[in-house]
Amino acid sequence: MLHAVDPFAVLDLLGSVLATAPLDEVPEDDEVKAGWTALLIWLGMALVTAFLSFSLVKRLRNTRAHFDGVDAAEAERDAGQDPEGR
């Protein structure tokens, strides 16, 4: 036989458990530093972002040049036809 569980009772129990849990000590400012590894990772991400940005711009220029050529070819083809497309 199943019994209904009051969700607020579960939240109360969870809150009391979390309230009595021991907290980690907060480190002092002189005990924490970023280090060279974090700097190298950050610089690597900046370089990758710059590379991807330049690559995106190059690909967009190529796409624009391609479609400008397609539009020009369609305009020349359409210029030989009358407006009704015959």
Phi and psi restraints in degrees (range 20) as a CNS / XPLOR table:
assign (resid 1 and name C) (resid 2 and name N)
       (resid 2 and name CA) (resid 2 and name C) 1.0 -88.7 20.0 2
assign (resid 2 and name N) (resid 2 and name CA)
       (resid 2 and name C) (resid 3 and name N) 1.0 141.9 20.0 2
assign (resid 2 and name C) (resid 3 and name N)
       (resid 3 and name CA) (resid 3 and name C) 1.0 -112.2 20.0 2
assign (resid 3 and name N) (resid 3 and name CA)
       (resid 3 and name C) (resid 4 and name N) 1.0 141.6 20.0 2
assign (resid 3 and name C) (resid 4 and name N)
       (resid 4 and name CA) (resid 4 and name C) 1.0 -74.3 20.0 2
assign (resid 4 and name N) (resid 4 and name CA)
       (resid 4 and name C) (resid 5 and name N) 1.0 138.5 20.0 2
assign (resid 4 and name C) (resid 5 and name N)
       (resid 5 and name CA) (resid 5 and name C) 1.0 -107.9 20.0 2
assign (resid 5 and name N) (resid 5 and name CA)
       (resid 5 and name C) (resid 6 and name N) 1.0 130.5 20.0 2
assign (resid 5 and name C) (resid 6 and name N)
       (resid 6 and name CA) (resid 6 and name C) 1.0 -75.5 20.0 2
assign (resid 6 and name N) (resid 6 and name CA)
       (resid 6 and name C) (resid 7 and name N) 1.0 118.5 20.0 2
assign (resid 6 and name C) (resid 7 and name N)
       (resid 7 and name CA) (resid 7 and name C) 1.0 -64.9 20.0 2
assign (resid 7 and name N) (resid 7 and name CA)
       (resid 7 and name C) (resid 8 and name N) 1.0 -28.9 20.0 2
assign (resid 7 and name C) (resid 8 and name N)
       (resid 8 and name CA) (resid 8 and name C) 1.0 -70.8 20.0 2
assign (resid 8 and name N) (resid 8 and name CA)
       (resid 8 and name C) (resid 9 and name N) 1.0 -30.0 20.0 2
assign (resid 8 and name C) (resid 9 and name N)
       (resid 9 and name CA) (resid 9 and name C) 1.0 -68.0 20.0 2
assign (resid 9 and name N) (resid 9 and name CA)
       (resid 9 and name C) (resid 10 and name N) 1.0 -37.1 20.0 2
assign (resid 9 and name C) (resid 10 and name N)
       (resid 10 and name CA) (resid 10 and name C) 1.0 -65.8 20.0 2
assign (resid 10 and name N) (resid 10 and name CA)
       (resid 10 and name C) (resid 11 and name N) 1.0 -42.0 20.0 2
assign (resid 10 and name C) (resid 11 and name N)
       (resid 11 and name CA) (resid 11 and name C) 1.0 -64.5 20.0 2
assign (resid 11 and name N) (resid 11 and name CA)
       (resid 11 and name C) (resid 12 and name N) 1.0 -38.7 20.0 2
assign (resid 11 and name C) (resid 12 and name N)
       (resid 12 and name CA) (resid 12 and name C) 1.0 -63.1 20.0 2
assign (resid 12 and name N) (resid 12 and name CA)
       (resid 12 and name C) (resid 13 and name N) 1.0 -42.6 20.0 2
assign (resid 12 and name C) (resid 13 and name N)
       (resid 13 and name CA) (resid 13 and name C) 1.0 -65.0 20.0 2
assign (resid 13 and name N) (resid 13 and name CA)
       (resid 13 and name C) (resid 14 and name N) 1.0 -44.2 20.0 2
assign (resid 13 and name C) (resid 14 and name N)
       (resid 14 and name CA) (resid 14 and name C) 1.0 -62.5 20.0 2
assign (resid 14 and name N) (resid 14 and name CA)
       (resid 14 and name C) (resid 15 and name N) 1.0 -41.8 20.0 2
assign (resid 14 and name C) (resid 15 and name N)
       (resid 15 and name CA) (resid 15 and name C) 1.0 -63.5 20.0 2
assign (resid 15 and name N) (resid 15 and name CA)
       (resid 15 and name C) (resid 16 and name N) 1.0 -40.4 20.0 2
assign (resid 15 and name C) (resid 16 and name N)
       (resid 16 and name CA) (resid 16 and name C) 1.0 -69.7 20.0 2
assign (resid 16 and name N) (resid 16 and name CA)
       (resid 16 and name C) (resid 17 and name N) 1.0 -34.9 20.0 2
assign (resid 16 and name C) (resid 17 and name N)
       (resid 17 and name CA) (resid 17 and name C) 1.0 -67.8 20.0 2
assign (resid 17 and name N) (resid 17 and name CA)
       (resid 17 and name C) (resid 18 and name N) 1.0 -43.9 20.0 2
assign (resid 17 and name C) (resid 18 and name N)
       (resid 18 and name CA) (resid 18 and name C) 1.0 -67.9 20.0 2
assign (resid 18 and name N) (resid 18 and name CA)
       (resid 18 and name C) (resid 19 and name N) 1.0 -32.3 20.0 2
assign (resid 18 and name C) (resid 19 and name N)
       (resid 19 and name CA) (resid 19 and name C) 1.0 -70.2 20.0 2
assign (resid 19 and name N) (resid 19 and name CA)
       (resid 19 and name C) (resid 20 and name N) 1.0 -29.9 20.0 2
assign (resid 19 and name C) (resid 20 and name N)
       (resid 20 and name CA) (resid 20 and name C) 1.0 -95.2 20.0 2
assign (resid 20 and name N) (resid 20 and name CA)
       (resid 20 and name C) (resid 21 and name N) 1.0 -3.5 20.0 2
assign (resid 20 and name C) (resid 21 and name N)
       (resid 21 and name CA) (resid 21 and name C) 1.0 -70.2 20.0 2
assign (resid 21 and name N) (resid 21 and name CA)
       (resid 21 and name C) (resid 22 and name N) 1.0 140.1 20.0 2
assign (resid 21 and name C) (resid 22 and name N)
       (resid 22 and name CA) (resid 22 and name C) 1.0 -69.4 20.0 2
assign (resid 22 and name N) (resid 22 and name CA)
       (resid 22 and name C) (resid 23 and name N) 1.0 142.4 20.0 2
assign (resid 22 and name C) (resid 23 and name N)
       (resid 23 and name CA) (resid 23 and name C) 1.0 -96.0 20.0 2
assign (resid 23 and name N) (resid 23 and name CA)
       (resid 23 and name C) (resid 24 and name N) 1.0 147.7 20.0 2
assign (resid 23 and name C) (resid 24 and name N)
       (resid 24 and name CA) (resid 24 and name C) 1.0 -72.4 20.0 2
assign (resid 24 and name N) (resid 24 and name CA)
       (resid 24 and name C) (resid 25 and name N) 1.0 147.3 20.0 2
assign (resid 24 and name C) (resid 25 and name N)
       (resid 25 and name CA) (resid 25 and name C) 1.0 -72.0 20.0 2
assign (resid 25 and name N) (resid 25 and name CA)
       (resid 25 and name C) (resid 26 and name N) 1.0 142.5 20.0 2
assign (resid 25 and name C) (resid 26 and name N)
       (resid 26 and name CA) (resid 26 and name C) 1.0 -80.9 20.0 2
assign (resid 26 and name N) (resid 26 and name CA)
       (resid 26 and name C) (resid 27 and name N) 1.0 125.8 20.0 2
assign (resid 26 and name C) (resid 27 and name N)
       (resid 27 and name CA) (resid 27 and name C) 1.0 -70.7 20.0 2
assign (resid 27 and name N) (resid 27 and name CA)
       (resid 27 and name C) (resid 28 and name N) 1.0 153.5 20.0 2
assign (resid 27 and name C) (resid 28 and name N)
       (resid 28 and name CA) (resid 28 and name C) 1.0 -74.4 20.0 2
assign (resid 28 and name N) (resid 28 and name CA)
       (resid 28 and name C) (resid 29 and name N) 1.0 162.2 20.0 2
assign (resid 28 and name C) (resid 29 and name N)
       (resid 29 and name CA) (resid 29 and name C) 1.0 -61.6 20.0 2
assign (resid 29 and name N) (resid 29 and name CA)
       (resid 29 and name C) (resid 30 and name N) 1.0 -35.6 20.0 2
assign (resid 29 and name C) (resid 30 and name N)
       (resid 30 and name CA) (resid 30 and name C) 1.0 -80.7 20.0 2
assign (resid 30 and name N) (resid 30 and name CA)
       (resid 30 and name C) (resid 31 and name N) 1.0 -5.0 20.0 2
assign (resid 30 and name C) (resid 31 and name N)
       (resid 31 and name CA) (resid 31 and name C) 1.0 -91.9 20.0 2
assign (resid 31 and name N) (resid 31 and name CA)
       (resid 31 and name C) (resid 32 and name N) 1.0 -9.1 20.0 2
assign (resid 31 and name C) (resid 32 and name N)
       (resid 32 and name CA) (resid 32 and name C) 1.0 -121.2 20.0 2
assign (resid 32 and name N) (resid 32 and name CA)
       (resid 32 and name C) (resid 33 and name N) 1.0 131.5 20.0 2
assign (resid 32 and name C) (resid 33 and name N)
       (resid 33 and name CA) (resid 33 and name C) 1.0 -148.4 20.0 2
assign (resid 33 and name N) (resid 33 and name CA)
       (resid 33 and name C) (resid 34 and name N) 1.0 154.5 20.0 2
assign (resid 33 and name C) (resid 34 and name N)
       (resid 34 and name CA) (resid 34 and name C) 1.0 -74.1 20.0 2
assign (resid 34 and name N) (resid 34 and name CA)
       (resid 34 and name C) (resid 35 and name N) 1.0 -50.1 20.0 2
assign (resid 34 and name C) (resid 35 and name N)
       (resid 35 and name CA) (resid 35 and name C) 1.0 92.5 20.0 2
assign (resid 35 and name N) (resid 35 and name CA)
       (resid 35 and name C) (resid 36 and name N) 1.0 170.4 20.0 2
assign (resid 35 and name C) (resid 36 and name N)
       (resid 36 and name CA) (resid 36 and name C) 1.0 -71.8 20.0 2
assign (resid 36 and name N) (resid 36 and name CA)
       (resid 36 and name C) (resid 37 and name N) 1.0 -32.8 20.0 2
assign (resid 36 and name C) (resid 37 and name N)
       (resid 37 and name CA) (resid 37 and name C) 1.0 -61.9 20.0 2
assign (resid 37 and name N) (resid 37 and name CA)
       (resid 37 and name C) (resid 38 and name N) 1.0 -45.1 20.0 2
assign (resid 37 and name C) (resid 38 and name N)
       (resid 38 and name CA) (resid 38 and name C) 1.0 -64.4 20.0 2
assign (resid 38 and name N) (resid 38 and name CA)
       (resid 38 and name C) (resid 39 and name N) 1.0 -37.9 20.0 2
assign (resid 38 and name C) (resid 39 and name N)
       (resid 39 and name CA) (resid 39 and name C) 1.0 -64.6 20.0 2
assign (resid 39 and name N) (resid 39 and name CA)
       (resid 39 and name C) (resid 40 and name N) 1.0 -43.9 20.0 2
assign (resid 39 and name C) (resid 40 and name N)
       (resid 40 and name CA) (resid 40 and name C) 1.0 -65.1 20.0 2
assign (resid 40 and name N) (resid 40 and name CA)
       (resid 40 and name C) (resid 41 and name N) 1.0 -39.0 20.0 2
assign (resid 40 and name C) (resid 41 and name N)
       (resid 41 and name CA) (resid 41 and name C) 1.0 -63.7 20.0 2
assign (resid 41 and name N) (resid 41 and name CA)
       (resid 41 and name C) (resid 42 and name N) 1.0 -44.4 20.0 2
assign (resid 41 and name C) (resid 42 and name N)
       (resid 42 and name CA) (resid 42 and name C) 1.0 -63.0 20.0 2
assign (resid 42 and name N) (resid 42 and name CA)
       (resid 42 and name C) (resid 43 and name N) 1.0 -44.4 20.0 2
assign (resid 42 and name C) (resid 43 and name N)
       (resid 43 and name CA) (resid 43 and name C) 1.0 -65.1 20.0 2
assign (resid 43 and name N) (resid 43 and name CA)
       (resid 43 and name C) (resid 44 and name N) 1.0 -38.3 20.0 2
assign (resid 43 and name C) (resid 44 and name N)
       (resid 44 and name CA) (resid 44 and name C) 1.0 -62.3 20.0 2
assign (resid 44 and name N) (resid 44 and name CA)
       (resid 44 and name C) (resid 45 and name N) 1.0 -43.2 20.0 2
assign (resid 44 and name C) (resid 45 and name N)
       (resid 45 and name CA) (resid 45 and name C) 1.0 -65.2 20.0 2
assign (resid 45 and name N) (resid 45 and name CA)
       (resid 45 and name C) (resid 46 and name N) 1.0 -36.0 20.0 2
assign (resid 45 and name C) (resid 46 and name N)
       (resid 46 and name CA) (resid 46 and name C) 1.0 -65.8 20.0 2
assign (resid 46 and name N) (resid 46 and name CA)
       (resid 46 and name C) (resid 47 and name N) 1.0 -41.5 20.0 2
assign (resid 46 and name C) (resid 47 and name N)
       (resid 47 and name CA) (resid 47 and name C) 1.0 -65.4 20.0 2
assign (resid 47 and name N) (resid 47 and name CA)
       (resid 47 and name C) (resid 48 and name N) 1.0 -42.7 20.0 2
assign (resid 47 and name C) (resid 48 and name N)
       (resid 48 and name CA) (resid 48 and name C) 1.0 -64.1 20.0 2
assign (resid 48 and name N) (resid 48 and name CA)
       (resid 48 and name C) (resid 49 and name N) 1.0 -40.5 20.0 2
assign (resid 48 and name C) (resid 49 and name N)
       (resid 49 and name CA) (resid 49 and name C) 1.0 -63.9 20.0 2
assign (resid 49 and name N) (resid 49 and name CA)
       (resid 49 and name C) (resid 50 and name N) 1.0 -41.6 20.0 2
assign (resid 49 and name C) (resid 50 and name N)
       (resid 50 and name CA) (resid 50 and name C) 1.0 -64.5 20.0 2
assign (resid 50 and name N) (resid 50 and name CA)
       (resid 50 and name C) (resid 51 and name N) 1.0 -43.7 20.0 2
assign (resid 50 and name C) (resid 51 and name N)
       (resid 51 and name CA) (resid 51 and name C) 1.0 -60.6 20.0 2
assign (resid 51 and name N) (resid 51 and name CA)
       (resid 51 and name C) (resid 52 and name N) 1.0 -46.2 20.0 2
assign (resid 51 and name C) (resid 52 and name N)
       (resid 52 and name CA) (resid 52 and name C) 1.0 -64.5 20.0 2
assign (resid 52 and name N) (resid 52 and name CA)
       (resid 52 and name C) (resid 53 and name N) 1.0 -35.5 20.0 2
assign (resid 52 and name C) (resid 53 and name N)
       (resid 53 and name CA) (resid 53 and name C) 1.0 -65.6 20.0 2
assign (resid 53 and name N) (resid 53 and name CA)
       (resid 53 and name C) (resid 54 and name N) 1.0 -45.9 20.0 2
assign (resid 53 and name C) (resid 54 and name N)
       (resid 54 and name CA) (resid 54 and name C) 1.0 -64.2 20.0 2
assign (resid 54 and name N) (resid 54 and name CA)
       (resid 54 and name C) (resid 55 and name N) 1.0 -39.1 20.0 2
assign (resid 54 and name C) (resid 55 and name N)
       (resid 55 and name CA) (resid 55 and name C) 1.0 -64.0 20.0 2
assign (resid 55 and name N) (resid 55 and name CA)
       (resid 55 and name C) (resid 56 and name N) 1.0 -40.5 20.0 2
assign (resid 55 and name C) (resid 56 and name N)
       (resid 56 and name CA) (resid 56 and name C) 1.0 -62.5 20.0 2
assign (resid 56 and name N) (resid 56 and name CA)
       (resid 56 and name C) (resid 57 and name N) 1.0 -44.9 20.0 2
assign (resid 56 and name C) (resid 57 and name N)
       (resid 57 and name CA) (resid 57 and name C) 1.0 -62.9 20.0 2
assign (resid 57 and name N) (resid 57 and name CA)
       (resid 57 and name C) (resid 58 and name N) 1.0 -42.1 20.0 2
assign (resid 57 and name C) (resid 58 and name N)
       (resid 58 and name CA) (resid 58 and name C) 1.0 -61.5 20.0 2
assign (resid 58 and name N) (resid 58 and name CA)
       (resid 58 and name C) (resid 59 and name N) 1.0 -44.9 20.0 2
assign (resid 58 and name C) (resid 59 and name N)
       (resid 59 and name CA) (resid 59 and name C) 1.0 -66.8 20.0 2
assign (resid 59 and name N) (resid 59 and name CA)
       (resid 59 and name C) (resid 60 and name N) 1.0 -36.4 20.0 2
assign (resid 59 and name C) (resid 60 and name N)
       (resid 60 and name CA) (resid 60 and name C) 1.0 -67.0 20.0 2
assign (resid 60 and name N) (resid 60 and name CA)
       (resid 60 and name C) (resid 61 and name N) 1.0 -38.1 20.0 2
assign (resid 60 and name C) (resid 61 and name N)
       (resid 61 and name CA) (resid 61 and name C) 1.0 -64.2 20.0 2
assign (resid 61 and name N) (resid 61 and name CA)
       (resid 61 and name C) (resid 62 and name N) 1.0 -42.9 20.0 2
assign (resid 61 and name C) (resid 62 and name N)
       (resid 62 and name CA) (resid 62 and name C) 1.0 -62.4 20.0 2
assign (resid 62 and name N) (resid 62 and name CA)
       (resid 62 and name C) (resid 63 and name N) 1.0 -40.1 20.0 2
assign (resid 62 and name C) (resid 63 and name N)
       (resid 63 and name CA) (resid 63 and name C) 1.0 -64.9 20.0 2
assign (resid 63 and name N) (resid 63 and name CA)
       (resid 63 and name C) (resid 64 and name N) 1.0 -44.1 20.0 2
assign (resid 63 and name C) (resid 64 and name N)
       (resid 64 and name CA) (resid 64 and name C) 1.0 -62.2 20.0 2
assign (resid 64 and name N) (resid 64 and name CA)
       (resid 64 and name C) (resid 65 and name N) 1.0 -43.2 20.0 2
assign (resid 64 and name C) (resid 65 and name N)
       (resid 65 and name CA) (resid 65 and name C) 1.0 -64.0 20.0 2
assign (resid 65 and name N) (resid 65 and name CA)
       (resid 65 and name C) (resid 66 and name N) 1.0 -39.5 20.0 2
assign (resid 65 and name C) (resid 66 and name N)
       (resid 66 and name CA) (resid 66 and name C) 1.0 -63.5 20.0 2
assign (resid 66 and name N) (resid 66 and name CA)
       (resid 66 and name C) (resid 67 and name N) 1.0 -48.8 20.0 2
assign (resid 66 and name C) (resid 67 and name N)
       (resid 67 and name CA) (resid 67 and name C) 1.0 -72.9 20.0 2
assign (resid 67 and name N) (resid 67 and name CA)
       (resid 67 and name C) (resid 68 and name N) 1.0 -26.3 20.0 2
assign (resid 67 and name C) (resid 68 and name N)
       (resid 68 and name CA) (resid 68 and name C) 1.0 -64.6 20.0 2
assign (resid 68 and name N) (resid 68 and name CA)
       (resid 68 and name C) (resid 69 and name N) 1.0 -39.4 20.0 2
assign (resid 68 and name C) (resid 69 and name N)
       (resid 69 and name CA) (resid 69 and name C) 1.0 -66.8 20.0 2
assign (resid 69 and name N) (resid 69 and name CA)
       (resid 69 and name C) (resid 70 and name N) 1.0 -39.6 20.0 2
assign (resid 69 and name C) (resid 70 and name N)
       (resid 70 and name CA) (resid 70 and name C) 1.0 -65.5 20.0 2
assign (resid 70 and name N) (resid 70 and name CA)
       (resid 70 and name C) (resid 71 and name N) 1.0 -43.3 20.0 2
assign (resid 70 and name C) (resid 71 and name N)
       (resid 71 and name CA) (resid 71 and name C) 1.0 -64.0 20.0 2
assign (resid 71 and name N) (resid 71 and name CA)
       (resid 71 and name C) (resid 72 and name N) 1.0 -38.7 20.0 2
assign (resid 71 and name C) (resid 72 and name N)
       (resid 72 and name CA) (resid 72 and name C) 1.0 -66.3 20.0 2
assign (resid 72 and name N) (resid 72 and name CA)
       (resid 72 and name C) (resid 73 and name N) 1.0 -40.1 20.0 2
assign (resid 72 and name C) (resid 73 and name N)
       (resid 73 and name CA) (resid 73 and name C) 1.0 -65.7 20.0 2
assign (resid 73 and name N) (resid 73 and name CA)
       (resid 73 and name C) (resid 74 and name N) 1.0 -39.8 20.0 2
assign (resid 73 and name C) (resid 74 and name N)
       (resid 74 and name CA) (resid 74 and name C) 1.0 -66.3 20.0 2
assign (resid 74 and name N) (resid 74 and name CA)
       (resid 74 and name C) (resid 75 and name N) 1.0 -37.4 20.0 2
assign (resid 74 and name C) (resid 75 and name N)
       (resid 75 and name CA) (resid 75 and name C) 1.0 -66.4 20.0 2
assign (resid 75 and name N) (resid 75 and name CA)
       (resid 75 and name C) (resid 76 and name N) 1.0 -40.3 20.0 2
assign (resid 75 and name C) (resid 76 and name N)
       (resid 76 and name CA) (resid 76 and name C) 1.0 -65.9 20.0 2
assign (resid 76 and name N) (resid 76 and name CA)
       (resid 76 and name C) (resid 77 and name N) 1.0 -40.7 20.0 2
assign (resid 76 and name C) (resid 77 and name N)
       (resid 77 and name CA) (resid 77 and name C) 1.0 -66.4 20.0 2
assign (resid 77 and name N) (resid 77 and name CA)
       (resid 77 and name C) (resid 78 and name N) 1.0 -41.1 20.0 2
assign (resid 77 and name C) (resid 78 and name N)
       (resid 78 and name CA) (resid 78 and name C) 1.0 -72.5 20.0 2
assign (resid 78 and name N) (resid 78 and name CA)
       (resid 78 and name C) (resid 79 and name N) 1.0 -23.5 20.0 2
assign (resid 78 and name C) (resid 79 and name N)
       (resid 79 and name CA) (resid 79 and name C) 1.0 -67.1 20.0 2
assign (resid 79 and name N) (resid 79 and name CA)
       (resid 79 and name C) (resid 80 and name N) 1.0 -28.2 20.0 2
assign (resid 79 and name C) (resid 80 and name N)
       (resid 80 and name CA) (resid 80 and name C) 1.0 -79.2 20.0 2
assign (resid 80 and name N) (resid 80 and name CA)
       (resid 80 and name C) (resid 81 and name N) 1.0 -10.8 20.0 2
assign (resid 80 and name C) (resid 81 and name N)
       (resid 81 and name CA) (resid 81 and name C) 1.0 -101.8 20.0 2
assign (resid 81 and name N) (resid 81 and name CA)
       (resid 81 and name C) (resid 82 and name N) 1.0 155.2 20.0 2
assign (resid 81 and name C) (resid 82 and name N)
       (resid 82 and name CA) (resid 82 and name C) 1.0 -77.5 20.0 2
assign (resid 82 and name N) (resid 82 and name CA)
       (resid 82 and name C) (resid 83 and name N) 1.0 164.6 20.0 2
assign (resid 82 and name C) (resid 83 and name N)
       (resid 83 and name CA) (resid 83 and name C) 1.0 -57.8 20.0 2
assign (resid 83 and name N) (resid 83 and name CA)
       (resid 83 and name C) (resid 84 and name N) 1.0 -22.8 20.0 2
assign (resid 83 and name C) (resid 84 and name N)
       (resid 84 and name CA) (resid 84 and name C) 1.0 -86.4 20.0 2
assign (resid 84 and name N) (resid 84 and name CA)
       (resid 84 and name C) (resid 85 and name N) 1.0 -1.6 20.0 2
assign (resid 84 and name C) (resid 85 and name N)
       (resid 85 and name CA) (resid 85 and name C) 1.0 83.0 20.0 2
assign (resid 85 and name N) (resid 85 and name CA)
       (resid 85 and name C) (resid 86 and name N) 1.0 24.8 20.0 2
